[in-house]
Amino acid sequence: MQSNRVGRLSRALWRDTRVLVGQFRVPLLALAVLLGGGSAAFALFYVNPETGQGMGLVEAVYVALNLVFFSPVVPFPTTPGMRLLTFVIPVAGLALVADGVLRFGVALFNRRGRKEAWQVAIASTYSDHVVVCGLGRVGYRVVKELLRLGEEVVGIEGDESAPFLDEVRDGQVPVLLGDARRREMLEKARVQAAAAIVICTEDDLTNLDIALDARELNPAIKVVLRMFDDQLAERVRRGFSIRTAFSTSALAAPVFAAAATRAQIDHSLYVDDVLLNV
Protein backbone atom coordinates (compact mmCIF):
# COMPACT_ATOMS: atom_id res chain seq x y z
CA MET A 1 0.00 0.00 0.00
CA GLN A 2 2.80 2.42 0.91
CA SER A 3 4.69 1.69 -2.32
CA ASN A 4 1.47 2.24 -4.27
CA ARG A 5 1.01 5.67 -2.67
CA VAL A 6 4.63 6.61 -3.37
CA GLY A 7 4.25 5.55 -6.99
CA ARG A 8 1.02 7.51 -7.34
CA LEU A 9 2.64 10.60 -5.81
CA SER A 10 5.57 10.32 -8.21
CA ARG A 11 3.25 10.05 -11.22
CA ALA A 12 1.20 13.00 -9.98
CA LEU A 13 4.34 15.11 -9.53
CA TRP A 14 5.47 14.25 -13.05
CA ARG A 15 2.05 14.99 -14.54
CA ASP A 16 1.71 18.28 -12.65
CA THR A 17 5.19 19.38 -13.70
CA ARG A 18 4.39 18.66 -17.35
CA VAL A 19 1.23 20.74 -17.05
CA LEU A 20 3.19 23.64 -15.54
CA VAL A 21 5.84 23.44 -18.24
CA GLY A 22 3.07 23.63 -20.82
CA GLN A 23 1.53 26.68 -19.12
CA PHE A 24 4.87 28.52 -18.92
CA ARG A 25 6.41 27.16 -22.11
CA VAL A 26 6.84 30.57 -23.77
CA PRO A 27 9.05 32.23 -21.10
CA LEU A 28 10.89 28.96 -20.41
CA LEU A 29 11.60 28.44 -24.11
CA ALA A 30 12.66 32.06 -24.52
CA LEU A 31 15.06 31.77 -21.58
CA ALA A 32 16.49 28.54 -23.02
CA VAL A 33 17.02 30.25 -26.40
CA LEU A 34 18.65 33.24 -24.70
CA LEU A 35 21.02 31.04 -22.70
CA GLY A 36 21.76 28.75 -25.64
CA GLY A 37 22.38 31.60 -28.06
CA GLY A 38 24.44 33.55 -25.55
CA SER A 39 26.54 30.51 -24.67
CA ALA A 40 27.19 29.75 -28.34
CA ALA A 41 28.16 33.37 -29.04
CA PHE A 42 30.64 33.48 -26.15
CA ALA A 43 32.12 30.11 -27.13
CA LEU A 44 32.58 31.19 -30.78
CA PHE A 45 33.37 34.89 -30.66
CA TYR A 46 34.56 35.96 -27.22
CA VAL A 47 38.24 36.76 -26.83
CA ASN A 48 39.60 37.66 -23.43
CA PRO A 49 41.14 41.14 -23.81
CA GLU A 50 43.72 40.36 -21.13
CA THR A 51 44.93 36.96 -22.34
CA GLY A 52 43.80 36.89 -25.98
CA GLN A 53 42.22 33.46 -25.42
CA GLY A 54 38.70 32.25 -26.14
CA MET A 55 36.61 29.93 -23.98
CA GLY A 56 35.10 26.46 -24.18
CA LEU A 57 31.39 25.70 -24.32
CA VAL A 58 31.06 24.78 -20.64
CA GLU A 59 32.70 28.02 -19.56
CA ALA A 60 30.50 29.93 -22.02
CA VAL A 61 27.35 28.44 -20.46
CA TYR A 62 28.62 29.46 -17.02
CA VAL A 63 29.29 33.01 -18.24
CA ALA A 64 25.83 33.30 -19.85
CA LEU A 65 24.09 32.06 -16.68
CA ASN A 66 25.90 34.61 -14.57
CA LEU A 67 25.09 37.41 -17.02
CA VAL A 68 21.36 36.65 -16.69
CA PHE A 69 21.66 37.63 -13.03
CA PHE A 70 23.86 40.71 -13.66
CA SER A 71 26.99 38.97 -12.44
CA PRO A 72 29.72 39.10 -15.14
CA VAL A 73 32.66 36.79 -14.47
CA VAL A 74 34.93 37.64 -17.42
CA PRO A 75 36.48 40.92 -18.61
CA PHE A 76 34.30 43.19 -20.75
CA PRO A 77 34.66 42.21 -24.43
CA THR A 78 36.22 44.48 -27.04
CA THR A 79 34.11 43.73 -30.13
CA PRO A 80 30.86 45.74 -30.62
CA GLY A 81 28.72 42.65 -31.10
CA MET A 82 29.87 40.97 -27.93
CA ARG A 83 29.58 44.20 -25.97
CA LEU A 84 25.96 44.53 -27.11
CA LEU A 85 25.28 40.91 -26.17
CA THR A 86 26.76 41.52 -22.72
CA PHE A 87 24.05 44.15 -22.16
CA VAL A 88 21.20 42.27 -23.88
CA ILE A 89 21.51 39.00 -21.93
CA PRO A 90 20.97 40.47 -18.41
CA VAL A 91 18.16 42.82 -19.50
CA ALA A 92 16.27 40.15 -21.43
CA GLY A 93 17.02 37.54 -18.77
CA LEU A 94 15.62 39.77 -16.02
CA ALA A 95 12.42 40.32 -17.99
CA LEU A 96 11.97 36.59 -18.62
CA VAL A 97 12.77 35.59 -15.04
CA ALA A 98 10.41 38.20 -13.63
CA ASP A 99 7.60 37.40 -16.08
CA GLY A 100 7.50 33.65 -16.22
CA VAL A 101 10.35 31.69 -14.73
CA LEU A 102 9.85 33.03 -11.20
CA ARG A 103 6.11 32.34 -11.35
CA PHE A 104 6.85 28.87 -12.71
CA GLY A 105 9.16 28.16 -9.78
CA VAL A 106 6.65 29.40 -7.23
CA ALA A 107 3.90 27.26 -8.77
CA LEU A 108 6.18 24.23 -8.98
CA PHE A 109 7.13 24.28 -5.30
CA ASN A 110 3.87 25.64 -3.90
CA ARG A 111 1.52 22.83 -4.85
CA ARG A 112 -0.68 23.43 -1.81
CA GLY A 113 -1.39 26.91 -3.12
CA ARG A 114 -2.57 25.30 -6.35
CA LYS A 115 -4.91 22.96 -4.54
CA GLU A 116 -7.31 22.26 -7.41
CA ALA A 117 -4.58 21.66 -10.00
CA TRP A 118 -2.82 19.29 -7.61
CA GLN A 119 -6.06 17.39 -6.97
CA VAL A 120 -6.45 16.93 -10.74
CA ALA A 121 -2.86 15.67 -10.96
CA ILE A 122 -3.50 13.11 -8.22
CA ALA A 123 -6.78 11.99 -9.81
CA SER A 124 -5.02 11.46 -13.15
CA THR A 125 -3.07 8.55 -11.61
CA TYR A 126 -6.18 6.53 -10.66
CA SER A 127 -7.64 3.54 -12.49
CA ASP A 128 -10.18 0.85 -11.60
CA HIS A 129 -11.48 3.23 -8.94
CA VAL A 130 -14.90 4.60 -7.93
CA VAL A 131 -15.95 8.14 -8.81
CA VAL A 132 -18.44 9.75 -6.43
CA CYS A 133 -20.35 12.77 -7.78
CA GLY A 134 -21.90 14.94 -5.10
CA LEU A 135 -20.22 15.05 -1.69
CA GLY A 136 -23.16 16.09 0.43
CA ARG A 137 -24.42 14.01 3.33
CA VAL A 138 -25.13 10.96 1.18
CA GLY A 139 -21.98 11.26 -0.93
CA TYR A 140 -19.80 11.72 2.13
CA ARG A 141 -21.17 8.55 3.72
CA VAL A 142 -20.77 6.66 0.45
CA VAL A 143 -17.09 7.71 0.32
CA LYS A 144 -16.55 6.57 3.92
CA GLU A 145 -18.08 3.16 3.19
CA LEU A 146 -16.07 2.73 -0.01
CA LEU A 147 -12.85 3.53 1.84
CA ARG A 148 -13.82 1.08 4.56
CA LEU A 149 -14.25 -1.56 1.86
CA GLY A 150 -10.76 -0.82 0.53
CA GLU A 151 -11.85 0.95 -2.65
CA GLU A 152 -9.97 3.87 -4.19
CA VAL A 153 -12.17 6.93 -4.64
CA VAL A 154 -12.15 10.20 -6.58
CA GLY A 155 -14.79 12.79 -5.64
CA ILE A 156 -16.48 15.54 -7.64
CA GLU A 157 -18.33 18.38 -5.90
CA GLY A 158 -19.84 21.51 -7.41
CA ASP A 159 -19.96 23.55 -4.20
CA GLU A 160 -16.55 24.56 -2.88
CA SER A 161 -18.15 25.42 0.48
CA ALA A 162 -19.74 21.98 0.93
CA PRO A 163 -19.42 20.99 4.61
CA PHE A 164 -17.78 17.57 4.13
CA LEU A 165 -14.95 18.42 1.75
CA ASP A 166 -12.26 18.55 4.42
CA GLU A 167 -13.36 15.23 5.89
CA VAL A 168 -13.25 13.60 2.44
CA ARG A 169 -9.79 15.02 1.73
CA ASP A 170 -8.61 13.80 5.12
CA GLY A 171 -9.29 10.31 3.81
CA GLN A 172 -6.66 10.88 1.09
CA VAL A 173 -9.42 11.20 -1.53
CA PRO A 174 -8.73 13.68 -4.37
CA VAL A 175 -11.66 16.08 -4.70
CA LEU A 176 -12.32 17.92 -7.96
CA LEU A 177 -14.41 21.09 -7.73
CA GLY A 178 -16.71 21.66 -10.68
CA ASP A 179 -19.87 20.65 -12.48
CA ALA A 180 -19.93 16.88 -13.03
CA ARG A 181 -22.27 17.43 -15.99
CA ARG A 182 -19.29 18.77 -17.93
CA ARG A 183 -17.57 15.98 -19.84
CA GLU A 184 -14.10 17.38 -19.12
CA MET A 185 -14.77 17.15 -15.38
CA LEU A 186 -15.59 13.47 -15.69
CA GLU A 187 -12.46 12.99 -17.78
CA LYS A 188 -10.36 14.70 -15.09
CA ALA A 189 -11.80 12.22 -12.58
CA ARG A 190 -10.70 9.42 -14.93
CA VAL A 191 -14.22 8.06 -15.44
CA GLN A 192 -12.93 6.45 -18.64
CA ALA A 193 -10.72 4.18 -16.50
CA ALA A 194 -13.01 3.81 -13.47
CA ALA A 195 -14.72 0.64 -12.30
CA ALA A 196 -17.85 2.41 -11.05
CA ILE A 197 -19.48 5.80 -10.60
CA VAL A 198 -21.83 6.74 -7.77
CA ILE A 199 -23.99 9.75 -8.60
CA CYS A 200 -25.76 11.25 -5.60
CA THR A 201 -26.43 14.93 -6.20
CA GLU A 202 -29.80 16.27 -5.09
CA ASP A 203 -31.34 16.56 -8.56
CA ASP A 204 -32.70 13.55 -10.46
CA LEU A 205 -32.18 14.95 -13.95
CA THR A 206 -28.65 16.07 -13.11
CA ASN A 207 -27.88 12.58 -11.86
CA LEU A 208 -29.28 11.01 -15.02
CA ASP A 209 -27.34 13.44 -17.21
CA ILE A 210 -24.08 12.56 -15.47
CA ALA A 211 -24.85 8.84 -15.70
CA LEU A 212 -25.38 8.98 -19.47
CA ASP A 213 -22.16 10.95 -20.01
CA ALA A 214 -20.27 8.46 -17.86
CA ARG A 215 -21.64 5.59 -19.94
CA GLU A 216 -20.49 7.30 -23.13
CA LEU A 217 -16.99 7.73 -21.74
CA ASN A 218 -16.85 4.21 -20.34
CA PRO A 219 -19.51 1.77 -21.61
CA ALA A 220 -18.35 -0.88 -19.12
CA ILE A 221 -18.61 1.32 -16.03
CA LYS A 222 -21.00 0.32 -13.27
CA VAL A 223 -23.43 3.15 -12.58
CA VAL A 224 -25.05 3.63 -9.18
CA LEU A 225 -27.65 6.35 -9.35
CA ARG A 226 -29.46 8.21 -6.60
CA MET A 227 -33.02 9.21 -7.46
CA PHE A 228 -35.72 10.79 -5.33
CA ASP A 229 -38.57 9.61 -7.56
CA ASP A 230 -38.97 5.82 -7.28
CA GLN A 231 -41.06 5.68 -10.48
CA LEU A 232 -38.38 7.52 -12.39
CA ALA A 233 -35.75 5.21 -10.90
CA GLU A 234 -37.65 2.22 -12.28
CA ARG A 235 -37.92 3.83 -15.73
CA VAL A 236 -34.19 4.55 -15.69
CA ARG A 237 -33.47 0.93 -14.85
CA ARG A 238 -35.58 -0.28 -17.74
CA GLY A 239 -34.87 2.40 -20.33
CA PHE A 240 -31.15 3.06 -19.88
CA SER A 241 -29.88 -0.31 -18.68
CA ILE A 242 -28.80 1.28 -15.41
CA ARG A 243 -29.67 -1.53 -13.05
CA THR A 244 -28.61 0.23 -9.89
CA ALA A 245 -30.86 3.28 -9.76
CA PHE A 246 -32.09 3.74 -6.21
CA SER A 247 -34.91 5.86 -4.86
CA THR A 248 -33.83 7.40 -1.55
CA SER A 249 -37.44 7.49 -0.33
CA ALA A 250 -37.89 3.80 -1.13
CA LEU A 251 -34.68 2.94 0.72
CA ALA A 252 -35.57 5.05 3.74
CA ALA A 253 -39.23 4.00 4.10
CA PRO A 254 -38.68 0.51 5.60
CA VAL A 255 -36.16 1.93 8.09
CA PHE A 256 -38.67 4.48 9.38
CA ALA A 257 -41.45 1.91 9.44
CA ALA A 258 -39.31 -0.59 11.35
CA ALA A 259 -38.29 2.06 13.87
CA ALA A 260 -41.96 2.80 14.59
CA THR A 261 -42.77 -0.81 15.53
CA ARG A 262 -42.20 -2.62 18.82
CA ALA A 263 -40.11 -5.31 17.13
CA GLN A 264 -36.40 -5.48 17.91
CA ILE A 265 -35.22 -4.54 14.42
CA ASP A 266 -31.89 -2.85 13.82
CA HIS A 267 -31.93 -2.77 10.02
CA SER A 268 -34.68 -3.02 7.44
CA LEU A 269 -34.31 -3.06 3.64
CA TYR A 270 -35.80 -4.42 0.46
CA VAL A 271 -34.03 -7.01 -1.73
CA ASP A 272 -35.92 -7.68 -4.99
CA ASP A 273 -39.18 -6.48 -3.43
CA VAL A 274 -38.66 -8.72 -0.39
CA LEU A 275 -38.48 -6.86 2.93
CA LEU A 276 -35.63 -8.07 5.14
CA ASN A 277 -35.61 -7.16 8.82
CA VAL A 278 -32.41 -7.69 10.78
SVG drawing of the C-alpha trace seen along z (x, -y; Angstrom):
<svg xmlns="http://www.w3.org/2000/svg" viewBox="-45 -48 92 59">
<polyline fill="none" stroke="black" stroke-width="0.4" points="0.0,0.0 2.8,-2.4 4.7,-1.7 1.5,-2.2 1.0,-5.7 4.6,-6.6 4.2,-5.5 1.0,-7.5 2.6,-10.6 5.6,-10.3 3.2,-10.1 1.2,-13.0 4.3,-15.1 5.5,-14.3 2.0,-15.0 1.7,-18.3 5.2,-19.4 4.4,-18.7 1.2,-20.7 3.2,-23.6 5.8,-23.4 3.1,-23.6 1.5,-26.7 4.9,-28.5 6.4,-27.2 6.8,-30.6 9.1,-32.2 10.9,-29.0 11.6,-28.4 12.7,-32.1 15.1,-31.8 16.5,-28.5 17.0,-30.2 18.7,-33.2 21.0,-31.0 21.8,-28.8 22.4,-31.6 24.4,-33.6 26.5,-30.5 27.2,-29.8 28.2,-33.4 30.6,-33.5 32.1,-30.1 32.6,-31.2 33.4,-34.9 34.6,-36.0 38.2,-36.8 39.6,-37.7 41.1,-41.1 43.7,-40.4 44.9,-37.0 43.8,-36.9 42.2,-33.5 38.7,-32.3 36.6,-29.9 35.1,-26.5 31.4,-25.7 31.1,-24.8 32.7,-28.0 30.5,-29.9 27.4,-28.4 28.6,-29.5 29.3,-33.0 25.8,-33.3 24.1,-32.1 25.9,-34.6 25.1,-37.4 21.4,-36.6 21.7,-37.6 23.9,-40.7 27.0,-39.0 29.7,-39.1 32.7,-36.8 34.9,-37.6 36.5,-40.9 34.3,-43.2 34.7,-42.2 36.2,-44.5 34.1,-43.7 30.9,-45.7 28.7,-42.7 29.9,-41.0 29.6,-44.2 26.0,-44.5 25.3,-40.9 26.8,-41.5 24.0,-44.2 21.2,-42.3 21.5,-39.0 21.0,-40.5 18.2,-42.8 16.3,-40.2 17.0,-37.5 15.6,-39.8 12.4,-40.3 12.0,-36.6 12.8,-35.6 10.4,-38.2 7.6,-37.4 7.5,-33.6 10.3,-31.7 9.8,-33.0 6.1,-32.3 6.8,-28.9 9.2,-28.2 6.6,-29.4 3.9,-27.3 6.2,-24.2 7.1,-24.3 3.9,-25.6 1.5,-22.8 -0.7,-23.4 -1.4,-26.9 -2.6,-25.3 -4.9,-23.0 -7.3,-22.3 -4.6,-21.7 -2.8,-19.3 -6.1,-17.4 -6.4,-16.9 -2.9,-15.7 -3.5,-13.1 -6.8,-12.0 -5.0,-11.5 -3.1,-8.6 -6.2,-6.5 -7.6,-3.5 -10.2,-0.9 -11.5,-3.2 -14.9,-4.6 -16.0,-8.1 -18.4,-9.8 -20.3,-12.8 -21.9,-14.9 -20.2,-15.1 -23.2,-16.1 -24.4,-14.0 -25.1,-11.0 -22.0,-11.3 -19.8,-11.7 -21.2,-8.5 -20.8,-6.7 -17.1,-7.7 -16.6,-6.6 -18.1,-3.2 -16.1,-2.7 -12.8,-3.5 -13.8,-1.1 -14.2,1.6 -10.8,0.8 -11.8,-0.9 -10.0,-3.9 -12.2,-6.9 -12.1,-10.2 -14.8,-12.8 -16.5,-15.5 -18.3,-18.4 -19.8,-21.5 -20.0,-23.6 -16.6,-24.6 -18.1,-25.4 -19.7,-22.0 -19.4,-21.0 -17.8,-17.6 -15.0,-18.4 -12.3,-18.6 -13.4,-15.2 -13.3,-13.6 -9.8,-15.0 -8.6,-13.8 -9.3,-10.3 -6.7,-10.9 -9.4,-11.2 -8.7,-13.7 -11.7,-16.1 -12.3,-17.9 -14.4,-21.1 -16.7,-21.7 -19.9,-20.7 -19.9,-16.9 -22.3,-17.4 -19.3,-18.8 -17.6,-16.0 -14.1,-17.4 -14.8,-17.1 -15.6,-13.5 -12.5,-13.0 -10.4,-14.7 -11.8,-12.2 -10.7,-9.4 -14.2,-8.1 -12.9,-6.5 -10.7,-4.2 -13.0,-3.8 -14.7,-0.6 -17.8,-2.4 -19.5,-5.8 -21.8,-6.7 -24.0,-9.8 -25.8,-11.3 -26.4,-14.9 -29.8,-16.3 -31.3,-16.6 -32.7,-13.6 -32.2,-15.0 -28.6,-16.1 -27.9,-12.6 -29.3,-11.0 -27.3,-13.4 -24.1,-12.6 -24.9,-8.8 -25.4,-9.0 -22.2,-10.9 -20.3,-8.5 -21.6,-5.6 -20.5,-7.3 -17.0,-7.7 -16.9,-4.2 -19.5,-1.8 -18.3,0.9 -18.6,-1.3 -21.0,-0.3 -23.4,-3.2 -25.0,-3.6 -27.7,-6.4 -29.5,-8.2 -33.0,-9.2 -35.7,-10.8 -38.6,-9.6 -39.0,-5.8 -41.1,-5.7 -38.4,-7.5 -35.8,-5.2 -37.7,-2.2 -37.9,-3.8 -34.2,-4.5 -33.5,-0.9 -35.6,0.3 -34.9,-2.4 -31.1,-3.1 -29.9,0.3 -28.8,-1.3 -29.7,1.5 -28.6,-0.2 -30.9,-3.3 -32.1,-3.7 -34.9,-5.9 -33.8,-7.4 -37.4,-7.5 -37.9,-3.8 -34.7,-2.9 -35.6,-5.0 -39.2,-4.0 -38.7,-0.5 -36.2,-1.9 -38.7,-4.5 -41.5,-1.9 -39.3,0.6 -38.3,-2.1 -42.0,-2.8 -42.8,0.8 -42.2,2.6 -40.1,5.3 -36.4,5.5 -35.2,4.5 -31.9,2.8 -31.9,2.8 -34.7,3.0 -34.3,3.1 -35.8,4.4 -34.0,7.0 -35.9,7.7 -39.2,6.5 -38.7,8.7 -38.5,6.9 -35.6,8.1 -35.6,7.2 -32.4,7.7"/>
</svg>
